[in-house]
Amino acid sequence: MLGATAFVSAQEVTQAAADNANDPNAPEITFEQEVHDFGTLEFEGNGQYDFKFTNTGKSPLIISSARGSCGCTVPDWPKEPIRKGESASIHVTYDTKRVGPFTKTVTINSNAKSATKVITIKGTVMSKEETESMTPFNRNDKSGMPLENTSKN
């Protein structure tokens, strides 16, 4: 019985997505960027990024789910409807204790014309040893740029 219920629910979601794809008044999720490249991150560094988006459609946008491609990628999304013309963001956190290059995705399901949208994060996490051996810099500049190497060689 549970399998039949899941099948009916999947059919309803698929039908709703098809209906929205043809609805000129349906919401639409438009991201400022769909891929974020962290570059090189320190071990246990800041692996967080906010994907900003706007509802460019004509009715309220409702995000029903956002799923990371693995347990190392955790999304947090707005649970309230996003009205026409409003902006919000999906906060994505990557576990920077996983060393090496990565490319991970977050799959977003909503009532938008494009019912499923995929955003991507990528980069490389340095090892703990690489992070610990980095040369310290004097950061007195207001911009945070290194002014001088302060290591004693």
N, C-alpha and C positions, 0 to 999 in steps of 0.2 A: 504494500500500500504506500509506503514511504517513497519508493521509486516512482510510482505513478504521480504522486504529488509533486516531486521534483521535476518530472517531465512536463507536467502542466504548467508549473511556474516558469520553467525555461521557455516554453512556448509563448507564454504571456509576455515575458520580458522581450523576446525576439519580435513579437508582433508590435509591442509598444515602440520599440526602436525603429521598426519599419514605418510605423505611422508618423513618428517625429521626423524621419528623414524626408518625408514628403510634405510636411506641414510648414507653410511659409511663416507661421507665427511661433514656431518652436524656438527654444533657447539655443544658443550656440556658445561653446567654450572656446575662447581664443587666447592662447598663451603668448606672452611676450617672447619667450623662447622655450623650445621643447627639449633642448639638450643643454646640460650644464657640465662643463669640464672643470673639475677642481684643480687640474694640473697635478703637482706633487704635494701630498699631504704628509705632515708629521705623524708618526705613530701616536695614537690616541689624540690626534688633532681634531680640529673642527670640521666634521663631515656633514654639516647642515646647510641646506639651501632652500629658499622659498621660490617656488615657481609661481609667478604672478600671472593671473588671467583675468579676463573681462567677459561678462555675458554680453555678447554682441547680437544676441537674438532678441525676440520680441516678448517672450514670456519668462517667468522665473526659472532659473537653472537649479536643479537639485542633483547633487552628487550622491549617488547611492553607495558607492564604495571606491576605495583606492587600495590596490594590492601591490606590494613590492615583489620583485621576481625571486627574492629569497629572504630569509629571516634577518639578513644583515642590512636590509633596506626597509625603513619604516616610514610610511607616509602618515600625515595628519591633515585632514581636509575639513572645510567648513561643513557643518551639519545643517545649517539653516539655508533656506533658499537664497540665491543670489539674484536680485532683481535686474531687469533690463538696464544695461549701461553700467552696472556696478562691477567693481573689481574685488578680488580676494586672492588668496594664495594657498597653495598646497605645500606644506612644510615637509621636507624629506630629510631623514637622518640616515647616514651610512655609518656602519660600525668600523671605525678606523683602527681597530686592533687586528684587522685582517690585512696582512702585508701583501704588497704586490699590486699589479694593475687590475682594474675592475671596470666593468661596464654593466650597469644594473638598470632595470626599468621599473616604472610604476604604471600599472594599468588602471585607468579611471573609467568608471561606469557612471553614466548620468542620463538625464532625460533630454540631452542635447540632440541636434540633428545628427551629429557624429556621436552616437551613443557610447562608443568606446574610444578612448584617446590614450596614447602611450607617451610618457615623458621619460627622459633618460639622464642618468648621472654617470660620469666616468672620471677616471683619474688613476693615480698610483699612490699607494701608501708606503712610506719608507719603513724600514725595519726599526725596531727599538734602538738597536746599536747605531744605525745611521742617524737617527734623531738625536741621540745622546751625544754623538761626536760632532755635531754641528758647531761651527765657530760662533761664539757669542759676539754680538755687536753692540756698540753704544748707540742707543736709539733716543737721542735728545732732540732730534729734528721733529718739529710738530707734525710732519706728514708720516712719521714712523719709519722713514728711510734710514738705513744704516749710515752713520757718519764716519765711523772709523772702526777698524778691527781692534778689539781690546784684549785679544789673546796675547799672552806673554811667551813668545817663542825664542 
